[in-house]
Amino acid sequence: MIIVNIAGLALIVLIVWWFWLYKPQSQALDQEDSVIVVENGVYQPAHIRIPPGQPATLRFLRKDASPCAEMVQFPALNISEQLPLNKTRSVQLPALEQGVYEFHCQMQMYRGQLHVSDL
């Protein structure tokens, strides 16, 4: 009985950590060869760093045929782009001030963050 309780408590701790406490590192994108892959319900990488005060281009490659994956939206920037299947689509971003900008699909199942800060 004690083993079952300990295992249950460990599982609860793992779930809390995974869904609420875990914050993946953001990745700086090199404009030359970086692509954000849309596949299996996620953007990879999902946390992206870009420098403030200069326009940027994000390139998305959609490998997931799910209808939810066909659109990427940046609500705070009023940007929405359709992503063709198995083709790269460039999304132009204006010069942004420091901060965190969310991006997601139209149903908000695929989610990511754009971290605008000094690299």
Backbone hydrogen bonds, N-H to C=O, Kabsch-Sander energy under -0.5 kcal/mol:
donor,donor_aa,acceptor,acceptor_aa,energy
5,N,1,M,-2.0
6,I,2,I,-2.5
7,A,3,I,-2.5
8,G,4,V,-2.4
9,L,5,N,-2.4
10,A,6,I,-2.5
11,L,7,A,-2.1
12,I,8,G,-2.1
13,V,9,L,-2.4
14,L,10,A,-2.3
15,I,11,L,-2.3
16,V,12,I,-2.5
17,W,13,V,-2.6
18,W,14,L,-2.6
19,F,15,I,-2.4
20,W,16,V,-2.2
21,L,16,V,-1.2
21,L,17,W,-0.8
22,Y,17,W,-2.7
27,Q,47,H,-3.1
29,L,49,R,-1.4
31,Q,29,L,-0.5
34,S,30,D,-1.5
36,I,59,R,-3.5
37,V,35,V,-0.7
37,V,44,Q,-2.4
38,V,61,L,-2.9
39,E,37,V,-0.8
39,E,42,V,-2.1
42,V,39,E,-1.5
43,Y,111,R,-0.5
44,Q,37,V,-2.3
48,I,46,A,-0.5
48,I,113,Q,-2.6
49,R,27,Q,-2.4
50,I,115,H,-2.2
53,G,96,L,-2.8
54,Q,51,P,-0.6
56,A,93,L,-1.8
58,L,91,V,-2.6
60,F,58,L,-0.5
60,F,89,R,-2.9
61,L,36,I,-2.7
62,R,60,F,-0.5
62,R,84,P,-0.7
62,R,87,K,-1.0
63,K,38,V,-2.8
63,K,61,L,-0.7
64,D,38,V,-1.3
65,A,63,K,-0.5
69,A,66,S,-1.2
70,E,67,P,-1.1
71,M,68,C,-0.8
72,V,81,E,-2.6
73,Q,104,H,-3.0
74,F,79,I,-3.3
77,L,74,F,-1.4
78,N,74,F,-0.8
78,N,75,P,-0.8
79,I,74,F,-1.7
81,E,72,V,-2.7
83,L,70,E,-3.0
86,N,62,R,-3.7
87,K,84,P,-1.2
89,R,60,F,-2.7
91,V,58,L,-3.3
92,Q,90,S,-0.5
93,L,56,A,-3.5
99,G,116,V,-1.8
101,Y,114,L,-2.7
103,F,112,G,-2.4
104,H,73,Q,-2.0
105,C,110,Y,-1.6
106,Q,68,C,-0.5
108,Q,105,C,-1.3
111,R,109,M,-0.5
112,G,103,F,-2.6
113,Q,46,A,-3.1
114,L,101,Y,-3.4
115,H,48,I,-4.1
115,H,113,Q,-0.6
116,V,99,G,-3.1
116,V,114,L,-0.7
117,S,50,I,-1.9
117,S,115,H,-0.9
